[in-house]
Amino acid sequence: MKRKDRAGFYYFISSFIIFLWGVGVSFMLHNALPDSIACTWGTFSQIMALLIPATWLHFVLTYTEQKIRFQKIIFGVYFLTVLIFPFSFTKHFIAGYRPIVEVNRYPIPGIAYAAFTILFVLTISFSFFVFFYAIKNTASRDKKRDFYLVCFASLYGFTTGGFSLLPVYGIQLPQYN
């Protein structure tokens, strides 16, 4: 918020969406909660997750000053997000919940969730390629350092957070991340 520029604004939006996802996941993973509450929070967290790729990419492209160059890609990511969004309230997104990795209720993906997963992986991967490109091709040492720090701190966060997708697809990975 101190930056008072578009990159700061988009970073705040992206961070807030990720925060809301984390709140929802924390309630979903809480085994002592009643099913109705945990599943409601689980669905909420996955709807927030749907918004992460577009908001994160928007931040990265603005921050690295590549927004104009990749304008069609950011438009495409927002378009696909809007296309998937109506399904997020249906069984096509979260088909149900099941116990896995010591969690009583973990989402079972529907077809729209599979589309979201592909969008998530491709968009987040692309955003880090944009960061790597910016780190390599930026002349300013200060910008290069800033890009490097934000890139690798975020890479850590997205890698550990991305592990939460594995149990959705039945892969037994405990969620200590």
VOTIFI-331391 format. One record per atom (N, C-alpha, C, O): residue number from 1; residue in one letter; y, z negated, x. Coordinates in steps of 0.1 Angstrom, whole numbers. Layout:
<lumtors>
- NUM; A; Y; Z; X
...
</lumtors>
This chain:
<lumtors>
- 1; M; -12; 0; 8
- 1; M; 0; 0; 0
- 1; M; 13; 0; 9
- 1; M; 23; 5; 4
- 2; K; 11; -5; 21
- 2; K; 23; -5; 30
- 2; K; 27; 9; 34
- 2; K; 39; 11; 37
- 3; R; 18; 18; 35
- 3; R; 20; 31; 40
- 3; R; 31; 39; 31
- 3; R; 39; 46; 36
- 4; K; 30; 36; 18
- 4; K; 39; 43; 8
- 4; K; 39; 58; 10
- 4; K; 49; 65; 8
- 5; D; 27; 64; 12
- 5; D; 25; 78; 12
- 5; D; 13; 82; 4
- 5; D; 6; 73; -1
- 6; R; 10; 95; 3
- 6; R; -1; 99; -5
- 6; R; -15; 95; 1
- 6; R; -24; 91; -6
- 7; A; -16; 94; 14
- 7; A; -28; 90; 20
- 7; A; -31; 75; 17
- 7; A; -42; 72; 14
- 8; G; -21; 67; 18
- 8; G; -22; 53; 14
- 8; G; -26; 51; 0
- 8; G; -34; 43; -4
- 9; F; -20; 59; -9
- 9; F; -23; 59; -23
- 9; F; -38; 63; -26
- 9; F; -45; 56; -33
- 10; Y; -42; 74; -20
- 10; Y; -56; 78; -22
- 10; Y; -66; 68; -16
- 10; Y; -77; 67; -21
- 11; Y; -62; 62; -5
- 11; Y; -71; 52; 1
- 11; Y; -73; 40; -8
- 11; Y; -84; 35; -10
- 12; F; -61; 36; -14
- 12; F; -62; 25; -23
- 12; F; -71; 28; -35
- 12; F; -79; 20; -39
- 13; I; -69; 40; -41
- 13; I; -77; 44; -53
- 13; I; -92; 44; -49
- 13; I; -100; 39; -56
- 14; S; -95; 51; -38
- 14; S; -109; 51; -33
- 14; S; -115; 37; -31
- 14; S; -126; 35; -35
- 15; S; -107; 29; -24
- 15; S; -112; 15; -21
- 15; S; -114; 7; -34
- 15; S; -123; -1; -35
- 16; F; -105; 9; -43
- 16; F; -106; 2; -56
- 16; F; -119; 6; -64
- 16; F; -126; -2; -70
- 17; I; -122; 19; -64
- 17; I; -134; 24; -70
- 17; I; -146; 19; -63
- 17; I; -156; 14; -70
- 18; I; -146; 18; -50
- 18; I; -157; 13; -43
- 18; I; -159; -2; -46
- 18; I; -170; -7; -47
- 19; F; -148; -9; -47
- 19; F; -148; -23; -50
- 19; F; -154; -25; -64
- 19; F; -163; -34; -66
- 20; L; -150; -17; -74
- 20; L; -156; -18; -87
- 20; L; -171; -15; -87
- 20; L; -179; -22; -94
- 21; W; -175; -5; -79
- 21; W; -189; -3; -78
- 21; W; -197; -15; -72
- 21; W; -207; -19; -78
- 22; G; -191; -21; -62
- 22; G; -197; -33; -56
- 22; G; -198; -45; -66
- 22; G; -208; -52; -66
- 23; V; -188; -47; -74
- 23; V; -189; -57; -84
- 23; V; -200; -55; -94
- 23; V; -208; -63; -97
- 24; G; -201; -42; -98
- 24; G; -211; -39; -108
- 24; G; -225; -40; -102
- 24; G; -234; -45; -108
- 25; V; -227; -36; -89
- 25; V; -240; -37; -83
- 25; V; -243; -52; -81
- 25; V; -255; -55; -83
- 26; S; -234; -60; -77
- 26; S; -237; -74; -75
- 26; S; -242; -81; -88
- 26; S; -252; -89; -87
- 27; F; -237; -77; -99
- 27; F; -242; -83; -112
- 27; F; -256; -76; -115
- 27; F; -265; -83; -121
- 28; M; -257; -63; -113
- 28; M; -270; -57; -116
- 28; M; -281; -63; -107
- 28; M; -292; -64; -113
- 29; L; -278; -66; -95
- 29; L; -289; -72; -86
- 29; L; -292; -87; -89
- 29; L; -301; -92; -83
- 30; H; -284; -93; -97
- 30; H; -285; -107; -100
- 30; H; -297; -109; -110
- 30; H; -295; -107; -122
- 31; N; -308; -113; -105
- 31; N; -320; -115; -113
- 31; N; -319; -125; -124
- 31; N; -327; -124; -134
- 32; A; -311; -135; -123
- 32; A; -310; -146; -133
- 32; A; -302; -142; -146
- 32; A; -303; -149; -156
- 33; L; -295; -130; -145
- 33; L; -287; -126; -157
- 33; L; -297; -120; -167
- 33; L; -307; -115; -164
- 34; P; -293; -121; -180
- 34; P; -301; -114; -191
- 34; P; -300; -99; -189
- 34; P; -291; -94; -183
- 35; D; -311; -93; -193
- 35; D; -312; -78; -192
- 35; D; -300; -71; -197
- 35; D; -295; -62; -190
- 36; S; -295; -74; -208
- 36; S; -284; -67; -214
- 36; S; -272; -67; -205
- 36; S; -265; -57; -204
- 37; I; -269; -79; -199
- 37; I; -257; -80; -191
- 37; I; -259; -72; -178
- 37; I; -250; -65; -173
- 38; A; -270; -75; -171
- 38; A; -273; -68; -158
- 38; A; -274; -53; -160
- 38; A; -268; -46; -151
- 39; C; -280; -48; -170
- 39; C; -280; -34; -172
- 39; C; -267; -28; -175
- 39; C; -264; -16; -171
- 40; T; -259; -35; -183
- 40; T; -245; -30; -186
- 40; T; -237; -29; -173
- 40; T; -230; -19; -170
- 41; W; -238; -39; -164
- 41; W; -231; -39; -151
- 41; W; -237; -28; -142
- 41; W; -230; -22; -135
- 42; G; -250; -26; -143
- 42; G; -257; -16; -135
- 42; G; -252; -2; -139
- 42; G; -249; 6; -130
- 43; T; -250; 1; -152
- 43; T; -245; 13; -157
- 43; T; -230; 15; -152
- 43; T; -226; 26; -148
- 44; F; -223; 4; -154
- 44; F; -209; 4; -149
- 44; F; -208; 8; -134
- 44; F; -200; 16; -130
- 45; S; -216; 2; -126
- 45; S; -216; 4; -112
- 45; S; -219; 19; -109
- 45; S; -213; 25; -100
- 46; Q; -229; 24; -116
- 46; Q; -232; 38; -113
- 46; Q; -222; 48; -118
- 46; Q; -220; 59; -112
- 47; I; -215; 45; -128
- 47; I; -203; 53; -133
- 47; I; -192; 52; -122
- 47; I; -186; 63; -119
- 48; M; -190; 41; -116
- 48; M; -180; 39; -106
- 48; M; -185; 47; -93
- 48; M; -177; 54; -87
- 49; A; -198; 47; -91
- 49; A; -203; 55; -79
- 49; A; -200; 70; -81
- 49; A; -198; 77; -71
- 50; L; -201; 74; -93
- 50; L; -198; 88; -96
- 50; L; -184; 92; -92
- 50; L; -182; 104; -88
- 51; L; -175; 83; -92
- 51; L; -161; 86; -89
- 51; L; -158; 85; -74
- 51; L; -148; 90; -69
- 52; I; -167; 79; -66
- 52; I; -165; 77; -52
- 52; I; -163; 90; -44
- 52; I; -154; 91; -37
- 53; P; -172; 100; -46
- 53; P; -171; 112; -37
- 53; P; -157; 119; -38
- 53; P; -151; 123; -28
- 54; A; -153; 121; -50
- 54; A; -140; 129; -52
- 54; A; -128; 121; -47
- 54; A; -120; 126; -40
- 55; T; -128; 108; -50
- 55; T; -116; 100; -45
- 55; T; -117; 98; -30
- 55; T; -106; 98; -24
- 56; W; -128; 97; -24
- 56; W; -130; 95; -10
- 56; W; -126; 108; -3
- 56; W; -118; 108; 7
- 57; L; -131; 119; -8
- 57; L; -127; 132; -2
- 57; L; -112; 135; -3
- 57; L; -106; 140; 7
- 58; H; -107; 132; -14
- 58; H; -92; 134; -16
- 58; H; -85; 126; -6
- 58; H; -75; 131; 0
- 59; F; -89; 113; -3
- 59; F; -82; 105; 7
- 59; F; -84; 112; 21
- 59; F; -74; 114; 28
- 60; V; -96; 116; 25
- 60; V; -99; 121; 38
- 60; V; -91; 134; 40
- 60; V; -85; 136; 51
- 61; L; -91; 143; 31
- 61; L; -83; 155; 32
- 61; L; -68; 153; 33
- 61; L; -61; 160; 40
- 62; T; -63; 143; 26
- 62; T; -49; 140; 27
- 62; T; -46; 133; 40
- 62; T; -36; 137; 47
- 63; Y; -54; 124; 44
- 63; Y; -52; 116; 56
- 63; Y; -52; 125; 68
- 63; Y; -44; 123; 78
- 64; T; -62; 134; 69
- 64; T; -63; 143; 80
- 64; T; -55; 156; 79
- 64; T; -55; 164; 88
- 65; E; -47; 156; 69
- 65; E; -38; 168; 67
- 65; E; -45; 181; 65
- 65; E; -41; 191; 70
- 66; Q; -57; 180; 58
- 66; Q; -65; 192; 56
- 66; Q; -66; 196; 41
- 66; Q; -74; 204; 37
- 67; K; -58; 190; 33
- 67; K; -59; 191; 18
- 67; K; -56; 206; 14
- 67; K; -64; 211; 6
- 68; I; -47; 212; 20
- 68; I; -44; 226; 16
- 68; I; -55; 235; 20
- 68; I; -59; 244; 13
- 69; R; -60; 233; 32
- 69; R; -71; 241; 38
- 69; R; -83; 241; 29
- 69; R; -90; 251; 27
- 70; F; -86; 229; 24
- 70; F; -99; 227; 16
- 70; F; -96; 224; 1
- 70; F; -103; 217; -6
- 71; Q; -85; 230; -4
- 71; Q; -80; 228; -18
- 71; Q; -91; 232; -28
- 71; Q; -93; 225; -38
- 72; K; -98; 243; -25
- 72; K; -109; 247; -35
- 72; K; -120; 238; -35
- 72; K; -127; 236; -45
- 73; I; -124; 232; -23
- 73; I; -135; 223; -23
- 73; I; -132; 210; -30
- 73; I; -140; 205; -38
- 74; I; -120; 204; -29
- 74; I; -116; 192; -36
- 74; I; -116; 195; -51
- 74; I; -120; 187; -59
- 75; F; -111; 207; -55
- 75; F; -111; 210; -69
- 75; F; -125; 211; -74
- 75; F; -128; 206; -85
- 76; G; -134; 217; -66
- 76; G; -148; 218; -70
- 76; G; -155; 205; -72
- 76; G; -163; 203; -81
- 77; V; -152; 195; -63
- 77; V; -158; 182; -64
- 77; V; -153; 175; -76
- 77; V; -161; 168; -83
- 78; Y; -140; 176; -79
- 78; Y; -134; 170; -91
- 78; Y; -140; 176; -103
- 78; Y; -144; 170; -113
- 79; F; -142; 189; -103
- 79; F; -147; 197; -114
- 79; F; -162; 192; -117
- 79; F; -165; 189; -129
- 80; L; -170; 191; -107
- 80; L; -184; 187; -109
- 80; L; -184; 172; -113
- 80; L; -193; 169; -121
- 81; T; -175; 164; -108
- 81; T; -175; 150; -113
- 81; T; -172; 149; -128
- 81; T; -178; 142; -135
- 82; V; -162; 157; -132
- 82; V; -158; 157; -146
- 82; V; -170; 163; -155
- 82; V; -172; 159; -166
- 83; L; -177; 173; -149
- 83; L; -188; 179; -156
- 83; L; -200; 168; -158
- 83; L; -206; 168; -168
- 84; I; -202; 160; -148
- 84; I; -213; 150; -149
- 84; I; -209; 138; -157
- 84; I; -217; 132; -163
- 85; F; -196; 135; -157
- 85; F; -191; 122; -163
- 85; F; -196; 120; -177
- 85; F; -201; 109; -180
- 86; P; -195; 130; -186
- 86; P; -200; 127; -200
- 86; P; -215; 122; -201
- 86; P; -218; 115; -210
- 87; F; -223; 127; -192
- 87; F; -237; 123; -191
- 87; F; -239; 109; -186
- 87; F; -250; 103; -188
- 88; S; -229; 103; -180
- 88; S; -230; 90; -174
- 88; S; -232; 79; -185
- 88; S; -236; 68; -181
- 89; F; -230; 82; -197
- 89; F; -232; 73; -208
- 89; F; -245; 75; -215
- 89; F; -248; 69; -226
- 90; T; -253; 84; -210
- 90; T; -266; 88; -217
- 90; T; -278; 86; -208
- 90; T; -277; 82; -196
- 91; K; -290; 88; -213
- 91; K; -302; 87; -206
- 91; K; -304; 98; -195
- 91; K; -313; 97; -187
- 92; H; -295; 108; -196
- 92; H; -296; 119; -186
- 92; H; -290; 114; -173
- 92; H; -293; 120; -162
- 93; F; -283; 103; -173
- 93; F; -277; 97; -161
- 93; F; -286; 86; -156
- 93; F; -292; 86; -145
- 94; I; -286; 75; -164
- 94; I; -295; 64; -161
- 94; I; -306; 64; -172
- 94; I; -303; 61; -184
- 95; A; -318; 68; -168
- 95; A; -329; 69; -178
- 95; A; -334; 55; -182
- 95; A; -341; 54; -193
- 96; G; -332; 45; -175
- 96; G; -336; 32; -178
- 96; G; -335; 23; -165
- 96; G; -329; 27; -156
- 97; Y; -342; 12; -166
- 97; Y; -342; 3; -154
- 97; Y; -356; -2; -152
- 97; Y; -364; -3; -161
- 98; R; -359; -5; -139
- 98; R; -373; -10; -135
- 98; R; -371; -20; -124
- 98; R; -361; -20; -117
- 99; P; -381; -28; -123
- 99; P; -381; -38; -111
- 99; P; -386; -30; -99
- 99; P; -395; -23; -99
- 100; I; -378; -33; -88
- 100; I; -382; -27; -75
- 100; I; -375; -35; -64
- 100; I; -364; -41; -67
- 101; V; -380; -36; -53
- 101; V; -375; -44; -41
- 101; V; -369; -57; -45
- 101; V; -358; -61; -41
- 102; E; -377; -65; -52
- 102; E; -374; -79; -56
- 102; E; -361; -79; -65
- 102; E; -355; -90; -67
- 103; V; -358; -68; -71
- 103; V; -347; -68; -81
- 103; V; -353; -64; -95
- 103; V; -361; -55; -96
- 104; N; -349; -72; -105
- 104; N; -356; -70; -118
- 104; N; -351; -57; -125
- 104; N; -359; -52; -132
- 105; R; -339; -53; -122
- 105; R; -334; -41; -129
- 105; R; -327; -32; -119
- 105; R; -316; -35; -115
- 106; Y; -334; -21; -116
- 106; Y; -328; -11; -107
- 106; Y; -328; 2; -115
- 106; Y; -338; 5; -122
- 107; P; -317; 10; -114
- 107; P; -317; 23; -122
- 107; P; -328; 32; -120
- 107; P; -333; 34; -108
- 108; I; -332; 39; -130
- 108; I; -341; 50; -130
- 108; I; -333; 63; -132
- 108; I; -326; 64; -142
- 109; P; -333; 72; -123
- 109; P; -324; 84; -124
- 109; P; -328; 94; -135
- 109; P; -340; 97; -137
- 110; G; -318; 99; -142
- 110; G; -320; 110; -150
- 110; G; -315; 123; -143
- 110; G; -312; 122; -131
- 111; I; -316; 134; -149
- 111; I; -313; 147; -143
- 111; I; -298; 147; -138
- 111; I; -295; 153; -128
- 112; A; -289; 142; -147
- 112; A; -275; 142; -143
- 112; A; -273; 133; -131
- 112; A; -264; 135; -122
- 113; Y; -281; 122; -129
- 113; Y; -280; 113; -118
- 113; Y; -284; 121; -105
- 113; Y; -278; 119; -94
- 114; A; -294; 129; -107
- 114; A; -299; 137; -95
- 114; A; -287; 146; -91
- 114; A; -285; 148; -79
- 115; A; -280; 152; -100
- 115; A; -269; 161; -97
- 115; A; -258; 153; -90
- 115; A; -252; 157; -80
- 116; F; -256; 141; -95
- 116; F; -246; 132; -88
- 116; F; -250; 128; -74
- 116; F; -242; 129; -65
- 117; T; -263; 126; -72
- 117; T; -268; 122; -58
- 117; T; -265; 134; -49
- 117; T; -261; 131; -37
- 118; I; -268; 146; -53
- 118; I; -266; 158; -44
- 118; I; -251; 159; -42
- 118; I; -247; 161; -30
- 119; L; -243; 157; -52
- 119; L; -228; 158; -50
- 119; L; -224; 147; -40
- 119; L; -215; 150; -31
- 120; F; -229; 135; -42
- 120; F; -225; 124; -33
- 120; F; -228; 127; -19
- 120; F; -220; 126; -10
- 121; V; -241; 131; -16
- 121; V; -245; 133; -2
- 121; V; -237; 144; 4
- 121; V; -233; 143; 16
- 122; L; -236; 155; -3
- 122; L; -229; 167; 3
- 122; L; -214; 164; 5
- 122; L; -208; 167; 15
- 123; T; -207; 157; -5
- 123; T; -193; 154; -4
- 123; T; -190; 144; 7
- 123; T; -181; 146; 15
- 124; I; -198; 134; 8
- 124; I; -195; 123; 18
- 124; I; -198; 129; 32
- 124; I; -191; 127; 41
- 125; S; -209; 137; 33
- 125; S; -212; 143; 46
- 125; S; -201; 152; 50
- 125; S; -196; 152; 62
- 126; F; -196; 161; 41
- 126; F; -185; 170; 44
- 126; F; -173; 162; 48
- 126; F; -166; 166; 58
- 127; S; -170; 151; 42
- 127; S; -158; 143; 45
- 127; S; -159; 138; 60
- 127; S; -148; 138; 67
- 128; F; -170; 135; 65
- 128; F; -172; 130; 78
- 128; F; -171; 142; 88
- 128; F; -166; 140; 99
- 129; F; -175; 154; 84
- 129; F; -173; 166; 92
- 129; F; -158; 169; 94
- 129; F; -153; 173; 104
- 130; V; -151; 167; 83
- 130; V; -136; 168; 83
- 130; V; -130; 158; 93
- 130; V; -121; 162; 101
- 131; F; -135; 146; 92
- 131; F; -130; 136; 102
- 131; F; -133; 140; 116
- 131; F; -124; 139; 125
- 132; F; -145; 144; 119
- 132; F; -149; 148; 132
- 132; F; -141; 159; 137
- 132; F; -137; 160; 149
- 133; Y; -138; 169; 129
- 133; Y; -130; 180; 132
- 133; Y; -116; 175; 136
- 133; Y; -110; 180; 145
- 134; A; -110; 166; 127
- 134; A; -97; 161; 130
- 134; A; -96; 153; 143
- 134; A; -87; 155; 150
- 135; I; -107; 146; 146
- 135; I; -107; 138; 158
- 135; I; -107; 148; 170
- 135; I; -100; 145; 180
- 136; K; -115; 158; 169
- 136; K; -116; 168; 180
- 136; K; -103; 176; 182
- 136; K; -100; 179; 193
- 137; N; -97; 180; 171
- 137; N; -86; 190; 172
- 137; N; -72; 184; 170
- 137; N; -62; 192; 170
- 138; T; -70; 171; 169
- 138; T; -57; 165; 168
- 138; T; -51; 163; 182
- 138; T; -58; 157; 191
- 139; A; -39; 167; 184
- 139; A; -33; 166; 197
- 139; A; -28; 152; 200
- 139; A; -28; 147; 211
- 140; S; -23; 145; 189
- 140; S; -17; 132; 191
- 140; S; -28; 122; 194
- 140; S; -38; 121; 186
- 141; R; -26; 114; 205
- 141; R; -36; 104; 208
- 141; R; -37; 93; 198
- 141; R; -47; 88; 195
- 142; D; -25; 89; 192
- 142; D; -25; 79; 182
- 142; D; -32; 83; 170
- 142; D; -40; 75; 164
- 143; K; -30; 95; 165
- 143; K; -37; 100; 153
- 143; K; -52; 101; 156
- 143; K; -60; 97; 147
- 144; K; -55; 106; 167
- 144; K; -69; 107; 171
- 144; K; -76; 94; 171
- 144; K; -87; 92; 165
- 145; R; -70; 83; 176
- 145; R; -75; 70; 176
- 145; R; -76; 64; 162
- 145; R; -86; 58; 158
- 146; D; -66; 67; 154
- 146; D; -66; 62; 140
- 146; D; -77; 69; 132
- 146; D; -85; 62; 125
- 147; F; -78; 82; 134
- 147; F; -89; 89; 127
- 147; F; -103; 84; 131
- 147; F; -112; 82; 123
- 148; Y; -104; 82; 144
- 148; Y; -117; 77; 149
- 148; Y; -121; 63; 143
- 148; Y; -132; 61; 139
- 149; L; -111; 54; 143
- 149; L; -114; 41; 137
- 149; L; -117; 41; 123
- 149; L; -127; 35; 118
- 150; V; -109; 48; 115
- 150; V; -112; 49; 100
- 150; V; -125; 56; 98
- 150; V; -133; 52; 89
- 151; C; -128; 67; 105
- 151; C; -140; 74; 104
- 151; C; -152; 66; 106
- 151; C; -161; 65; 98
- 152; F; -153; 59; 118
- 152; F; -165; 52; 121
- 152; F; -167; 39; 113
- 152; F; -178; 35; 111
- 153; A; -156; 32; 110
- 153; A; -157; 21; 101
- 153; A; -162; 25; 87
- 153; A; -170; 18; 81
- 154; S; -157; 36; 82
- 154; S; -161; 41; 69
- 154; S; -176; 47; 70
- 154; S; -183; 45; 60
- 155; L; -179; 53; 81
- 155; L; -193; 58; 83
- 155; L; -203; 47; 82
- 155; L; -213; 48; 76
- 156; Y; -200; 35; 88
- 156; Y; -208; 24; 87
- 156; Y; -209; 19; 72
- 156; Y; -221; 17; 67
- 157; G; -198; 18; 65
- 157; G; -198; 14; 51
- 157; G; -206; 24; 42
- 157; G; -214; 19; 34
- 158; F; -204; 37; 44
- 158; F; -211; 46; 35
- 158; F; -226; 47; 39
- 158; F; -234; 49; 30
- 159; T; -229; 45; 51
- 159; T; -244; 45; 55
- 159; T; -251; 33; 49
- 159; T; -261; 35; 42
- 160; T; -245; 21; 50
- 160; T; -252; 9; 44
- 160; T; -251; 10; 29
- 160; T; -261; 6; 23
- 161; G; -240; 14; 23
- 161; G; -239; 15; 9
- 161; G; -249; 26; 3
- 161; G; -254; 25; -8
- 162; G; -250; 37; 11
- 162; G; -259; 48; 7
- 162; G; -274; 44; 6
- 162; G; -281; 50; -2
- 163; F; -277; 33; 13
- 163; F; -291; 28; 12
- 163; F; -294; 23; -2
- 163; F; -306; 22; -6
- 164; S; -284; 20; -10
- 164; S; -286; 15; -24
- 164; S; -292; 27; -33
- 164; S; -297; 24; -44
- 165; L; -291; 39; -28
- 165; L; -296; 50; -36
- 165; L; -311; 51; -35
- 165; L; -318; 56; -44
- 166; L; -317; 46; -24
- 166; L; -331; 48; -21
- 166; L; -340; 41; -32
- 166; L; -349; 48; -37
- 167; P; -338; 29; -36
- 167; P; -346; 23; -47
- 167; P; -345; 30; -60
- 167; P; -354; 30; -68
- 168; V; -334; 37; -62
- 168; V; -332; 44; -75
- 168; V; -343; 55; -75
- 168; V; -348; 58; -86
- 169; Y; -347; 60; -64
- 169; Y; -357; 71; -63
- 169; Y; -371; 65; -60
- 169; Y; -380; 73; -55
- 170; G; -372; 52; -61
- 170; G; -385; 46; -59
- 170; G; -389; 43; -45
- 170; G; -400; 39; -42
- 171; I; -379; 44; -36
- 171; I; -382; 41; -22
- 171; I; -380; 26; -20
- 171; I; -369; 21; -22
- 172; Q; -390; 19; -15
- 172; Q; -390; 5; -14
- 172; Q; -382; 1; -2
- 172; Q; -387; -2; 9
- 173; L; -369; -1; -3
- 173; L; -360; -5; 8
- 173; L; -352; -18; 3
- 173; L; -344; -16; -6
- 174; P; -355; -30; 8
- 174; P; -348; -41; 3
- 174; P; -333; -40; 5
- 174; P; -328; -33; 14
- 175; Q; -325; -45; -4
- 175; Q; -311; -43; -5
- 175; Q; -303; -55; 2
- 175; Q; -296; -62; -5
- 176; Y; -305; -56; 15
- 176; Y; -298; -67; 22
- 176; Y; -285; -61; 28
- 176; Y; -277; -68; 34
- 177; N; -283; -48; 27
- 177; N; -272; -41; 33
- 177; N; -259; -45; 26
- 177; N; -248; -41; 29
</lumtors>
